[in-house]
């Protein structure tokens, strides 16, 4: 049993999945950290686009 556990711990194939899990965790932390900044920027861009579209529609209605 001891040899089986040691063989499992020495097996390097599992490390790649562990590395991917750690990478996903780091990316998730970064996304959560900057979520508010990204939301504010996207909201600003969206509002700007819709304000310009409203201006164009109002200009067309005035003609």
PDB file with SEQRES, HELIX, SHEET and CRYST1 records, atoms N, CA, C and O in Angstrom:
SEQRES   1 A   63  UNK UNK UNK UNK UNK UNK UNK UNK UNK UNK UNK UNK UNK          
SEQRES   2 A   63  UNK UNK UNK UNK UNK UNK UNK UNK UNK UNK UNK UNK UNK          
SEQRES   3 A   63  UNK UNK UNK UNK UNK UNK UNK UNK UNK UNK UNK UNK UNK          
SEQRES   4 A   63  UNK UNK UNK UNK UNK UNK UNK UNK UNK UNK UNK UNK UNK          
SEQRES   5 A   63  UNK UNK UNK UNK UNK UNK UNK UNK UNK UNK UNK                  
HELIX    1 AA1 UNK A    2  UNK A   10  1                                   9    
HELIX    2 AA2 UNK A   13  UNK A   33  1                                  21    
HELIX    3 AA3 UNK A   35  UNK A   62  1                                  28    
CRYST1    1.000    1.000    1.000  90.00  90.00  90.00 P 1           1          
ATOM      1  N   UNK A   1       0.837  -1.196   0.000  1.00  0.00           N  
ATOM      2  CA  UNK A   1       0.000   0.000   0.000  1.00  0.00           C  
ATOM      3  C   UNK A   1       0.875   1.250   0.000  1.00  0.00           C  
ATOM      4  O   UNK A   1       0.586   2.223  -0.697  1.00  0.00           O  
ATOM      5  N   UNK A   2       1.951   1.213   0.793  1.00  0.00           N  
ATOM      6  CA  UNK A   2       2.855   2.357   0.877  1.00  0.00           C  
ATOM      7  C   UNK A   2       3.481   2.644  -0.487  1.00  0.00           C  
ATOM      8  O   UNK A   2       3.605   3.803  -0.884  1.00  0.00           O  
ATOM      9  N   UNK A   3       3.875   1.586  -1.205  1.00  0.00           N  
ATOM     10  CA  UNK A   3       4.477   1.761  -2.527  1.00  0.00           C  
ATOM     11  C   UNK A   3       3.474   2.357  -3.517  1.00  0.00           C  
ATOM     12  O   UNK A   3       3.846   3.159  -4.374  1.00  0.00           O  
ATOM     13  N   UNK A   4       2.224   1.970  -3.400  1.00  0.00           N  
ATOM     14  CA  UNK A   4       1.185   2.495  -4.283  1.00  0.00           C  
ATOM     15  C   UNK A   4       0.985   3.990  -4.050  1.00  0.00           C  
ATOM     16  O   UNK A   4       0.845   4.752  -5.007  1.00  0.00           O  
ATOM     17  N   UNK A   5       0.972   4.405  -2.817  1.00  0.00           N  
ATOM     18  CA  UNK A   5       0.819   5.829  -2.479  1.00  0.00           C  
ATOM     19  C   UNK A   5       2.031   6.618  -2.959  1.00  0.00           C  
ATOM     20  O   UNK A   5       1.877   7.704  -3.519  1.00  0.00           O  
ATOM     21  N   UNK A   6       3.221   6.093  -2.748  1.00  0.00           N  
ATOM     22  CA  UNK A   6       4.433   6.774  -3.214  1.00  0.00           C  
ATOM     23  C   UNK A   6       4.465   6.878  -4.732  1.00  0.00           C  
ATOM     24  O   UNK A   6       4.871   7.905  -5.275  1.00  0.00           O  
ATOM     25  N   UNK A   7       4.044   5.833  -5.416  1.00  0.00           N  
ATOM     26  CA  UNK A   7       3.990   5.868  -6.878  1.00  0.00           C  
ATOM     27  C   UNK A   7       2.989   6.925  -7.355  1.00  0.00           C  
ATOM     28  O   UNK A   7       3.242   7.636  -8.328  1.00  0.00           O  
ATOM     29  N   UNK A   8       1.878   7.017  -6.674  1.00  0.00           N  
ATOM     30  CA  UNK A   8       0.877   8.027  -7.029  1.00  0.00           C  
ATOM     31  C   UNK A   8       1.426   9.440  -6.831  1.00  0.00           C  
ATOM     32  O   UNK A   8       1.216  10.311  -7.675  1.00  0.00           O  
ATOM     33  N   UNK A   9       2.122   9.667  -5.728  1.00  0.00           N  
ATOM     34  CA  UNK A   9       2.675  10.982  -5.441  1.00  0.00           C  
ATOM     35  C   UNK A   9       3.802  11.358  -6.395  1.00  0.00           C  
ATOM     36  O   UNK A   9       3.989  12.538  -6.693  1.00  0.00           O  
ATOM     37  N   UNK A  10       4.555  10.372  -6.878  1.00  0.00           N  
ATOM     38  CA  UNK A  10       5.659  10.642  -7.797  1.00  0.00           C  
ATOM     39  C   UNK A  10       5.193  10.790  -9.239  1.00  0.00           C  
ATOM     40  O   UNK A  10       5.934  11.296 -10.082  1.00  0.00           O  
ATOM     41  N   UNK A  11       3.985  10.358  -9.522  1.00  0.00           N  
ATOM     42  CA  UNK A  11       3.452  10.448 -10.879  1.00  0.00           C  
ATOM     43  C   UNK A  11       3.302  11.916 -11.266  1.00  0.00           C  
ATOM     44  O   UNK A  11       2.621  12.667 -10.568  1.00  0.00           O  
ATOM     45  N   UNK A  12       3.925  12.335 -12.362  1.00  0.00           N  
ATOM     46  CA  UNK A  12       3.922  13.738 -12.760  1.00  0.00           C  
ATOM     47  C   UNK A  12       2.760  14.091 -13.681  1.00  0.00           C  
ATOM     48  O   UNK A  12       2.587  15.269 -13.992  1.00  0.00           O  
ATOM     49  N   UNK A  13       1.975  13.155 -14.121  1.00  0.00           N  
ATOM     50  CA  UNK A  13       0.859  13.457 -15.009  1.00  0.00           C  
ATOM     51  C   UNK A  13      -0.197  14.304 -14.311  1.00  0.00           C  
ATOM     52  O   UNK A  13      -0.817  15.158 -14.945  1.00  0.00           O  
ATOM     53  N   UNK A  14      -0.405  14.089 -13.056  1.00  0.00           N  
ATOM     54  CA  UNK A  14      -1.396  14.851 -12.315  1.00  0.00           C  
ATOM     55  C   UNK A  14      -1.005  16.295 -12.082  1.00  0.00           C  
ATOM     56  O   UNK A  14      -1.866  17.132 -11.808  1.00  0.00           O  
ATOM     57  N   UNK A  15       0.261  16.598 -12.186  1.00  0.00           N  
ATOM     58  CA  UNK A  15       0.710  17.957 -11.950  1.00  0.00           C  
ATOM     59  C   UNK A  15       0.211  18.908 -13.023  1.00  0.00           C  
ATOM     60  O   UNK A  15      -0.029  20.081 -12.735  1.00  0.00           O  
ATOM     61  N   UNK A  16       0.051  18.439 -14.241  1.00  0.00           N  
ATOM     62  CA  UNK A  16      -0.431  19.336 -15.280  1.00  0.00           C  
ATOM     63  C   UNK A  16      -1.856  19.786 -14.978  1.00  0.00           C  
ATOM     64  O   UNK A  16      -2.186  20.958 -15.163  1.00  0.00           O  
ATOM     65  N   UNK A  17      -2.691  18.883 -14.521  1.00  0.00           N  
ATOM     66  CA  UNK A  17      -4.054  19.282 -14.179  1.00  0.00           C  
ATOM     67  C   UNK A  17      -4.049  20.210 -12.971  1.00  0.00           C  
ATOM     68  O   UNK A  17      -4.851  21.140 -12.898  1.00  0.00           O  
ATOM     69  N   UNK A  18      -3.164  19.964 -12.039  1.00  0.00           N  
ATOM     70  CA  UNK A  18      -3.048  20.852 -10.885  1.00  0.00           C  
ATOM     71  C   UNK A  18      -2.606  22.243 -11.317  1.00  0.00           C  
ATOM     72  O   UNK A  18      -3.112  23.247 -10.815  1.00  0.00           O  
ATOM     73  N   UNK A  19      -1.668  22.297 -12.241  1.00  0.00           N  
ATOM     74  CA  UNK A  19      -1.210  23.597 -12.743  1.00  0.00           C  
ATOM     75  C   UNK A  19      -2.340  24.332 -13.441  1.00  0.00           C  
ATOM     76  O   UNK A  19      -2.490  25.543 -13.277  1.00  0.00           O  
ATOM     77  N   UNK A  20      -3.141  23.606 -14.224  1.00  0.00           N  
ATOM     78  CA  UNK A  20      -4.286  24.243 -14.882  1.00  0.00           C  
ATOM     79  C   UNK A  20      -5.292  24.766 -13.871  1.00  0.00           C  
ATOM     80  O   UNK A  20      -5.849  25.848 -14.052  1.00  0.00           O  
ATOM     81  N   UNK A  21      -5.524  24.018 -12.826  1.00  0.00           N  
ATOM     82  CA  UNK A  21      -6.458  24.452 -11.781  1.00  0.00           C  
ATOM     83  C   UNK A  21      -5.943  25.724 -11.116  1.00  0.00           C  
ATOM     84  O   UNK A  21      -6.710  26.657 -10.876  1.00  0.00           O  
ATOM     85  N   UNK A  22      -4.644  25.763 -10.820  1.00  0.00           N  
ATOM     86  CA  UNK A  22      -4.064  26.971 -10.219  1.00  0.00           C  
ATOM     87  C   UNK A  22      -4.138  28.154 -11.176  1.00  0.00           C  
ATOM     88  O   UNK A  22      -4.412  29.276 -10.749  1.00  0.00           O  
ATOM     89  N   UNK A  23      -3.900  27.921 -12.454  1.00  0.00           N  
ATOM     90  CA  UNK A  23      -3.983  28.981 -13.444  1.00  0.00           C  
ATOM     91  C   UNK A  23      -5.407  29.527 -13.539  1.00  0.00           C  
ATOM     92  O   UNK A  23      -5.605  30.741 -13.592  1.00  0.00           O  
ATOM     93  N   UNK A  24      -6.384  28.646 -13.559  1.00  0.00           N  
ATOM     94  CA  UNK A  24      -7.785  29.076 -13.601  1.00  0.00           C  
ATOM     95  C   UNK A  24      -8.132  29.862 -12.342  1.00  0.00           C  
ATOM     96  O   UNK A  24      -8.858  30.854 -12.412  1.00  0.00           O  
ATOM     97  N   UNK A  25      -7.625  29.433 -11.201  1.00  0.00           N  
ATOM     98  CA  UNK A  25      -7.893  30.150  -9.951  1.00  0.00           C  
ATOM     99  C   UNK A  25      -7.296  31.554  -9.987  1.00  0.00           C  
ATOM    100  O   UNK A  25      -7.936  32.506  -9.540  1.00  0.00           O  
ATOM    101  N   UNK A  26      -6.089  31.695 -10.510  1.00  0.00           N  
ATOM    102  CA  UNK A  26      -5.458  33.013 -10.601  1.00  0.00           C  
ATOM    103  C   UNK A  26      -6.236  33.914 -11.550  1.00  0.00           C  
ATOM    104  O   UNK A  26      -6.469  35.083 -11.245  1.00  0.00           O  
ATOM    105  N   UNK A  27      -6.637  33.380 -12.696  1.00  0.00           N  
ATOM    106  CA  UNK A  27      -7.425  34.163 -13.654  1.00  0.00           C  
ATOM    107  C   UNK A  27      -8.755  34.578 -13.035  1.00  0.00           C  
ATOM    108  O   UNK A  27      -9.196  35.712 -13.220  1.00  0.00           O  
ATOM    109  N   UNK A  28      -9.389  33.679 -12.310  1.00  0.00           N  
ATOM    110  CA  UNK A  28     -10.660  34.007 -11.652  1.00  0.00           C  
ATOM    111  C   UNK A  28     -10.471  35.121 -10.628  1.00  0.00           C  
ATOM    112  O   UNK A  28     -11.302  36.023 -10.534  1.00  0.00           O  
ATOM    113  N   UNK A  29      -9.389  35.064  -9.865  1.00  0.00           N  
ATOM    114  CA  UNK A  29      -9.121  36.131  -8.892  1.00  0.00           C  
ATOM    115  C   UNK A  29      -8.913  37.473  -9.585  1.00  0.00           C  
ATOM    116  O   UNK A  29      -9.397  38.499  -9.107  1.00  0.00           O  
ATOM    117  N   UNK A  30      -8.201  37.472 -10.699  1.00  0.00           N  
ATOM    118  CA  UNK A  30      -7.975  38.717 -11.440  1.00  0.00           C  
ATOM    119  C   UNK A  30      -9.296  39.255 -11.984  1.00  0.00           C  
ATOM    120  O   UNK A  30      -9.553  40.457 -11.913  1.00  0.00           O  
ATOM    121  N   UNK A  31     -10.126  38.379 -12.522  1.00  0.00           N  
ATOM    122  CA  UNK A  31     -11.419  38.810 -13.059  1.00  0.00           C  
ATOM    123  C   UNK A  31     -12.279  39.399 -11.947  1.00  0.00           C  
ATOM    124  O   UNK A  31     -12.883  40.456 -12.134  1.00  0.00           O  
ATOM    125  N   UNK A  32     -12.344  38.744 -10.809  1.00  0.00           N  
ATOM    126  CA  UNK A  32     -13.152  39.265  -9.705  1.00  0.00           C  
ATOM    127  C   UNK A  32     -12.601  40.575  -9.168  1.00  0.00           C  
ATOM    128  O   UNK A  32     -13.362  41.448  -8.751  1.00  0.00           O  
ATOM    129  N   UNK A  33     -11.270  40.717  -9.177  1.00  0.00           N  
ATOM    130  CA  UNK A  33     -10.656  41.938  -8.671  1.00  0.00           C  
ATOM    131  C   UNK A  33     -10.993  43.140  -9.551  1.00  0.00           C  
ATOM    132  O   UNK A  33     -11.263  44.226  -9.040  1.00  0.00           O  
ATOM    133  N   UNK A  34     -10.978  42.951 -10.868  1.00  0.00           N  
ATOM    134  CA  UNK A  34     -11.187  44.053 -11.796  1.00  0.00           C  
ATOM    135  C   UNK A  34     -12.587  44.073 -12.400  1.00  0.00           C  
ATOM    136  O   UNK A  34     -12.830  44.762 -13.391  1.00  0.00           O  
ATOM    137  N   UNK A  35     -13.503  43.322 -11.806  1.00  0.00           N  
ATOM    138  CA  UNK A  35     -14.877  43.253 -12.316  1.00  0.00           C  
ATOM    139  C   UNK A  35     -15.537  44.620 -12.299  1.00  0.00           C  
ATOM    140  O   UNK A  35     -16.192  44.994 -13.271  1.00  0.00           O  
ATOM    141  N   UNK A  36     -15.383  45.371 -11.228  1.00  0.00           N  
ATOM    142  CA  UNK A  36     -16.032  46.676 -11.118  1.00  0.00           C  
ATOM    143  C   UNK A  36     -15.477  47.660 -12.132  1.00  0.00           C  
ATOM    144  O   UNK A  36     -16.234  48.428 -12.725  1.00  0.00           O  
ATOM    145  N   UNK A  37     -14.170  47.648 -12.339  1.00  0.00           N  
ATOM    146  CA  UNK A  37     -13.549  48.545 -13.311  1.00  0.00           C  
ATOM    147  C   UNK A  37     -14.056  48.225 -14.710  1.00  0.00           C  
ATOM    148  O   UNK A  37     -14.416  49.127 -15.466  1.00  0.00           O  
ATOM    149  N   UNK A  38     -14.085  46.941 -15.054  1.00  0.00           N  
ATOM    150  CA  UNK A  38     -14.555  46.538 -16.374  1.00  0.00           C  
ATOM    151  C   UNK A  38     -16.026  46.892 -16.559  1.00  0.00           C  
ATOM    152  O   UNK A  38     -16.421  47.328 -17.640  1.00  0.00           O  
ATOM    153  N   UNK A  39     -16.835  46.715 -15.533  1.00  0.00           N  
ATOM    154  CA  UNK A  39     -18.255  47.056 -15.625  1.00  0.00           C  
ATOM    155  C   UNK A  39     -18.441  48.547 -15.860  1.00  0.00           C  
ATOM    156  O   UNK A  39     -19.269  48.946 -16.679  1.00  0.00           O  
ATOM    157  N   UNK A  40     -17.682  49.372 -15.154  1.00  0.00           N  
ATOM    158  CA  UNK A  40     -17.785  50.820 -15.337  1.00  0.00           C  
ATOM    159  C   UNK A  40     -17.374  51.227 -16.751  1.00  0.00           C  
ATOM    160  O   UNK A  40     -18.039  52.059 -17.369  1.00  0.00           O  
ATOM    161  N   UNK A  41     -16.289  50.654 -17.268  1.00  0.00           N  
ATOM    162  CA  UNK A  41     -15.811  50.985 -18.614  1.00  0.00           C  
ATOM    163  C   UNK A  41     -16.837  50.563 -19.662  1.00  0.00           C  
ATOM    164  O   UNK A  41     -17.152  51.332 -20.570  1.00  0.00           O  
ATOM    165  N   UNK A  42     -17.361  49.333 -19.536  1.00  0.00           N  
ATOM    166  CA  UNK A  42     -18.345  48.853 -20.505  1.00  0.00           C  
ATOM    167  C   UNK A  42     -19.627  49.674 -20.451  1.00  0.00           C  
ATOM    168  O   UNK A  42     -20.229  49.951 -21.488  1.00  0.00           O  
ATOM    169  N   UNK A  43     -20.046  50.062 -19.262  1.00  0.00           N  
ATOM    170  CA  UNK A  43     -21.228  50.896 -19.123  1.00  0.00           C  
ATOM    171  C   UNK A  43     -21.002  52.253 -19.773  1.00  0.00           C  
ATOM    172  O   UNK A  43     -21.893  52.776 -20.442  1.00  0.00           O  
ATOM    173  N   UNK A  44     -19.838  52.818 -19.585  1.00  0.00           N  
ATOM    174  CA  UNK A  44     -19.494  54.105 -20.188  1.00  0.00           C  
ATOM    175  C   UNK A  44     -19.510  54.016 -21.706  1.00  0.00           C  
ATOM    176  O   UNK A  44     -20.065  54.886 -22.377  1.00  0.00           O  
ATOM    177  N   UNK A  45     -18.905  52.970 -22.245  1.00  0.00           N  
ATOM    178  CA  UNK A  45     -18.878  52.790 -23.698  1.00  0.00           C  
ATOM    179  C   UNK A  45     -20.291  52.602 -24.244  1.00  0.00           C  
ATOM    180  O   UNK A  45     -20.651  53.206 -25.254  1.00  0.00           O  
ATOM    181  N   UNK A  46     -21.082  51.775 -23.588  1.00  0.00           N  
ATOM    182  CA  UNK A  46     -22.452  51.518 -24.032  1.00  0.00           C  
ATOM    183  C   UNK A  46     -23.286  52.792 -24.000  1.00  0.00           C  
ATOM    184  O   UNK A  46     -24.018  53.081 -24.946  1.00  0.00           O  
ATOM    185  N   UNK A  47     -23.179  53.550 -22.919  1.00  0.00           N  
ATOM    186  CA  UNK A  47     -23.932  54.805 -22.823  1.00  0.00           C  
ATOM    187  C   UNK A  47     -23.508  55.784 -23.906  1.00  0.00           C  
ATOM    188  O   UNK A  47     -24.350  56.482 -24.471  1.00  0.00           O  
ATOM    189  N   UNK A  48     -22.225  55.843 -24.200  1.00  0.00           N  
ATOM    190  CA  UNK A  48     -21.731  56.732 -25.245  1.00  0.00           C  
ATOM    191  C   UNK A  48     -22.303  56.354 -26.608  1.00  0.00           C  
ATOM    192  O   UNK A  48     -22.732  57.222 -27.368  1.00  0.00           O  
ATOM    193  N   UNK A  49     -22.306  55.067 -26.912  1.00  0.00           N  
ATOM    194  CA  UNK A  49     -22.848  54.605 -28.192  1.00  0.00           C  
ATOM    195  C   UNK A  49     -24.332  54.935 -28.302  1.00  0.00           C  
ATOM    196  O   UNK A  49     -24.781  55.430 -29.335  1.00  0.00           O  
ATOM    197  N   UNK A  50     -25.094  54.665 -27.246  1.00  0.00           N  
ATOM    198  CA  UNK A  50     -26.527  54.929 -27.301  1.00  0.00           C  
ATOM    199  C   UNK A  50     -26.828  56.427 -27.328  1.00  0.00           C  
ATOM    200  O   UNK A  50     -27.797  56.845 -27.962  1.00  0.00           O  
ATOM    201  N   UNK A  51     -26.025  57.231 -26.658  1.00  0.00           N  
ATOM    202  CA  UNK A  51     -26.217  58.681 -26.715  1.00  0.00           C  
ATOM    203  C   UNK A  51     -25.973  59.197 -28.126  1.00  0.00           C  
ATOM    204  O   UNK A  51     -26.719  60.047 -28.611  1.00  0.00           O  
ATOM    205  N   UNK A  52     -24.939  58.694 -28.787  1.00  0.00           N  
ATOM    206  CA  UNK A  52     -24.674  59.105 -30.167  1.00  0.00           C  
ATOM    207  C   UNK A  52     -25.801  58.649 -31.090  1.00  0.00           C  
ATOM    208  O   UNK A  52     -26.213  59.397 -31.978  1.00  0.00           O  
ATOM    209  N   UNK A  53     -26.301  57.436 -30.890  1.00  0.00           N  
ATOM    210  CA  UNK A  53     -27.404  56.933 -31.709  1.00  0.00           C  
ATOM    211  C   UNK A  53     -28.648  57.781 -31.493  1.00  0.00           C  
ATOM    212  O   UNK A  53     -29.360  58.072 -32.454  1.00  0.00           O  
ATOM    213  N   UNK A  54     -28.927  58.185 -30.265  1.00  0.00           N  
ATOM    214  CA  UNK A  54     -30.073  59.052 -30.002  1.00  0.00           C  
ATOM    215  C   UNK A  54     -29.905  60.394 -30.694  1.00  0.00           C  
ATOM    216  O   UNK A  54     -30.870  60.957 -31.211  1.00  0.00           O  
ATOM    217  N   UNK A  55     -28.684  60.905 -30.704  1.00  0.00           N  
ATOM    218  CA  UNK A  55     -28.413  62.160 -31.392  1.00  0.00           C  
ATOM    219  C   UNK A  55     -28.669  62.041 -32.878  1.00  0.00           C  
ATOM    220  O   UNK A  55     -29.247  62.947 -33.480  1.00  0.00           O  
ATOM    221  N   UNK A  56     -28.249  60.936 -33.484  1.00  0.00           N  
ATOM    222  CA  UNK A  56     -28.473  60.733 -34.911  1.00  0.00           C  
ATOM    223  C   UNK A  56     -29.959  60.607 -35.212  1.00  0.00           C  
ATOM    224  O   UNK A  56     -30.441  61.154 -36.204  1.00  0.00           O  
ATOM    225  N   UNK A  57     -30.686  59.892 -34.365  1.00  0.00           N  
ATOM    226  CA  UNK A  57     -32.140  59.745 -34.572  1.00  0.00           C  
ATOM    227  C   UNK A  57     -32.820  61.101 -34.435  1.00  0.00           C  
ATOM    228  O   UNK A  57     -33.701  61.432 -35.229  1.00  0.00           O  
ATOM    229  N   UNK A  58     -32.425  61.884 -33.445  1.00  0.00           N  
ATOM    230  CA  UNK A  58     -33.017  63.212 -33.275  1.00  0.00           C  
ATOM    231  C   UNK A  58     -32.705  64.107 -34.452  1.00  0.00           C  
ATOM    232  O   UNK A  58     -33.561  64.889 -34.868  1.00  0.00           O  
ATOM    233  N   UNK A  59     -31.495  64.018 -35.010  1.00  0.00           N  
ATOM    234  CA  UNK A  59     -31.147  64.797 -36.182  1.00  0.00           C  
ATOM    235  C   UNK A  59     -31.975  64.380 -37.403  1.00  0.00           C  
ATOM    236  O   UNK A  59     -32.369  65.224 -38.207  1.00  0.00           O  
ATOM    237  N   UNK A  60     -32.233  63.085 -37.536  1.00  0.00           N  
ATOM    238  CA  UNK A  60     -33.069  62.627 -38.644  1.00  0.00           C  
ATOM    239  C   UNK A  60     -34.522  63.098 -38.477  1.00  0.00           C  
ATOM    240  O   UNK A  60     -35.179  63.457 -39.454  1.00  0.00           O  
ATOM    241  N   UNK A  61     -35.012  63.093 -37.241  1.00  0.00           N  
ATOM    242  CA  UNK A  61     -36.380  63.541 -36.996  1.00  0.00           C  
ATOM    243  C   UNK A  61     -36.508  65.045 -37.252  1.00  0.00           C  
ATOM    244  O   UNK A  61     -37.572  65.502 -37.668  1.00  0.00           O  
ATOM    245  N   UNK A  62     -35.454  65.817 -37.015  1.00  0.00           N  
ATOM    246  CA  UNK A  62     -35.503  67.262 -37.201  1.00  0.00           C  
ATOM    247  C   UNK A  62     -35.522  67.610 -38.680  1.00  0.00           C  
ATOM    248  O   UNK A  62     -35.978  68.694 -39.045  1.00  0.00           O  
ATOM    249  N   UNK A  63     -35.049  66.738 -39.525  1.00  0.00           N  
ATOM    250  CA  UNK A  63     -35.032  67.032 -40.966  1.00  0.00           C  
ATOM    251  C   UNK A  63     -36.361  66.755 -41.507  1.00  0.00           C  
ATOM    252  O   UNK A  63     -36.588  66.929 -42.705  1.00  0.00           O  
TER     253      UNK A  63                                                      
END                                                                             
